[in-house]
Amino acid sequence: MPGAYSADLQERVLDACEAAEVERAEIARRYRISEATLYGWWKQWKAEGRREAKPHAGEANE
């Protein structure tokens, strides 16, 4: 299984989606992520207003 994506990549992908210059499928291809990953990030951002990943279980929320 691949490692976690960087917060920077997620931010750039969501910025590209927000700019809506091309379809999301094209954005996924450009950034070499799956459309499902892109959709999950987009859905999370719209529903919860956050662009970063949730902390892992057991990590302290400071």
C-alpha positions in Angstrom: 0.0 0.0 0.0 1.4 3.5 -0.8 2.3 5.9 1.9 0.2 8.8 3.0 0.0 11.8 0.7 1.5 15.1 1.8 -0.6 17.9 3.1 0.9 20.1 0.5 -0.3 17.8 -2.3 -3.8 17.8 -0.9 -3.8 21.5 -0.7 -2.6 21.9 -4.3 -5.2 19.4 -5.5 -8.0 21.2 -3.7 -6.8 24.5 -5.0 -7.0 23.1 -8.6 -10.5 21.8 -8.0 -11.6 25.2 -6.6 -10.2 27.0 -9.6 -12.2 24.5 -11.8 -10.1 25.1 -14.9 -10.5 21.4 -15.9 -12.5 18.4 -14.8 -11.7 16.6 -11.6 -10.7 13.5 -13.5 -8.0 15.5 -15.3 -6.8 17.0 -12.0 -6.5 13.5 -10.6 -4.4 12.4 -13.6 -2.2 15.5 -13.3 -1.4 14.9 -9.7 -1.2 11.1 -10.1 -3.9 10.3 -7.5 -7.0 8.3 -7.9 -10.3 10.0 -8.6 -11.6 8.3 -5.4 -8.9 10.0 -3.4 -9.6 13.4 -4.9 -13.4 13.0 -4.4 -12.8 12.0 -0.7 -10.6 15.1 -0.1 -13.2 17.3 -1.8 -16.1 15.8 0.1 -14.2 16.2 3.4 -13.4 19.8 2.7 -17.0 20.7 1.7 -18.5 18.8 4.7 -16.1 19.6 7.4 -14.2 22.7 6.1 -10.8 21.2 6.7 -8.1 20.4 4.1 -5.8 18.4 6.3 -6.0 14.7 7.3 -7.4 13.7 10.6 -4.8 12.8 13.2 -4.1 9.1 13.6 -5.7 7.2 16.5 -3.7 7.6 19.6 -2.0 10.9 18.6 -2.5 13.8 21.1 -4.6 16.6 19.8 -2.8 19.7 21.0 
